[in-house]
Amino acid sequence: MNDFKERIAAELIAVRDRSLAYTEAEDDLLVRQHSPLMSPLVWDLAHVGNYEELWVLREAGGITPLRPEIDDIYDAFKTPRKDRPSLPFLGPAEARRYIEGVRGRVLDVLDAVDLDGPAPLHRDGFVFGLVIQHEHQHDETMLATLQLSGQPGLVREGELPKGRGAGPGEVHVPAGSFLMGTGTLPWAYDNERPAHRVDLPGYWIDRLPVGNEAYMAFIAEGGYDDPRWWTAEGWQWRQRSGVTAPLFWVRDGDAWCRTRFGRTEPVPLDEPVQHVSWYEADAYARWAGKRLPTEAEWEKACGWDPAAERARRYPWGEDGPTPELANLGHRAAHPAPLGAYPAGASAYGAEQMVGDVWEWTSSWFHPYPGFRSFPYKEYSEVFFGEEYRVLRGGSWAADPAAVRTTFRNWDYPIRRQIFTGFRCARSEQV
Ligand SMILES: [Fe+2]
């Protein structure tokens, strides 16, 4: 294998190690559904193998199906999450055997294919990038399931850099056009393409994500009880759900605690807030006299280099993330303190845009002008419209392989189990 193929093989091994680590548990924990929002963990495990079989073995490798009879069980479209516990899915031991069998053949296909050839699935290893990112995304989902389950054992206490208090609250992004999306990053998804010019008026965006201390002030000042701060839909959701704080927060006298992978601990004042819905983020922003950034504002503040007139792959430049630049890859099981990554700042001075928490934007998930679905419509196209809000940046649980300034995530505005926070923006005074 050449160097590039070796790197792909290493990524495949790394992501599988991660999936196996999250499913090293008693069978009962793996087959149970911990929330109607989530799949049983063992479903996720075999699903990533089935996806790999479908795309690498059958589509890219032309190999006869190994287990065609299980395809329907693992087709995310045919089986809504709430119905998954009643499916005849593979048990833990069989699921592990199945994905291992698929993986062995995947490495054979990798060895044999021409990554410089004209086939779009093969070119630059796209199909391998597809399954590696897909598995990392499921791993993050599995972490959310484990957090919901209240199971202890997954609290990784890796060392994160200290926060720093000093610095401006907002950074300024002058009016002008920038290049949004990408036409060049080989593993970018269809929804990130094509690159296109977007002209924006000037605006201010928070230098850092909104922190727990600031969010506590919103709660203390009655933010959850004042319909002025909420959209009509948001207020309806607020009343119906009875929500009065981020998910996993519990009141402890005058203070707030949170549960995190089965432990209860004080909410750290200096971490970005997480586990808030889009409605909560939107209401907070209005209370603060601001608004959520649009997706374009978020991407320009994160990735555009105005001096070089080009988009960066990461806020700080082209080199991959390191522990000094961003909190990614489940190093610890929580966001880093605010201000922990000055070296990871974007050209405009915004910090912690990649890693720590996904960030809600005000935008619906729409296609870019000139969008073409690839390699299949169910990846992005069927989700376009005014049902899902766009999230950007990637959380502490996202892997560097599935993070870049152009990456788009999307979810329902009511979702809170994901590792999500936000930052605010405001238009330039005119
Ligand atoms: Fe999937």
Boltz pocket constraint, residues with backbone or C-beta under 6 A from the ligand:
constraints:
  - pocket:
      binder: B
      contacts: [[A, 47], [A, 51], [A, 76], [A, 134], [A, 138]]
      max_distance: 6.0
